[in-house]
Amino acid sequence: SQKIEQNSEALNIQEGKTATLTCNYTNYSPAYLQWYRQDPGRGPVFLLLIRENEKEKRKERLKVTFDTTLKQSLFHITASQPADSATYLCALESSASKIIFGSGTRLSIRP
Amino acid sequence: ETGVTQTPRHLVMGMTNKKSLKCEQHLGHNAMYWYKQSAKKPLELMFVYSLEERVENNSVPSRFSPECPNSSHLFLHLHTLQPEDSALYLCASSQEKIGRSNANTGELFFGEGSRLTVL
């Protein structure tokens, strides 16, 4: 069956450390994978997209990798700050016009 | 401000009521979506409209009825709901990509959601 999984429901790390979140998928061949941030009671906000022919993408303190052999994407936040605390969602296009999401990882950065 | 506005932000209704959720996008996009978000569950895609035509109906019960009168507006009509339908309903829009073109990212722009409680 087709699945998109974010392995950790919650992740707690110390401020200043690098947070690494994992997204795995099975039985999909996505052309790209997206990452979103969602704060409590708000809609998700797009952060980054990485295409199947890209190994790595960076944006400020964010870095995303995409391994189509392992069917996995890693999302890194370097020099993490308490303001980075949120739920992070990965998403992929399962078919035309159909973007599906993982269940999310709730990240908490403690001062 | 994401350019996608949802109303109402909060709605409480009884199981016999009929209500509607409204979504409006000011981004010039050609696709609009309804997602349902329940506690501890992934976002569930309900409906997709592309160029005002419904292209996805993800096995959603008929008590949910979408309407897309034009590319900027999307409604979700609700009737005879169940308590388990209580959730955050999120509208999103995007610019539909053509084939595997790199012309756009296909990113979704979400509204702030309508928190629905069914009593």
Interface residues (C-beta under 8 A of the other chain):
Chain A: I4 A31 Y32 Q34 Y36 G41 R42 G43 P44 V45 F46 L49 R51 L89 A91 E93 A96 S97 K98 I99 I100 F101 G102 S103 G104
Chain B: T2 V4 A31 Y33 Y35 K40 K41 P42 L43 L45 V48 S50 V55 E56 L88 L90 A92 S94 E96 R100 N102 T105 G106 E107 L108 F109 F110 G111 E112 G113 R115
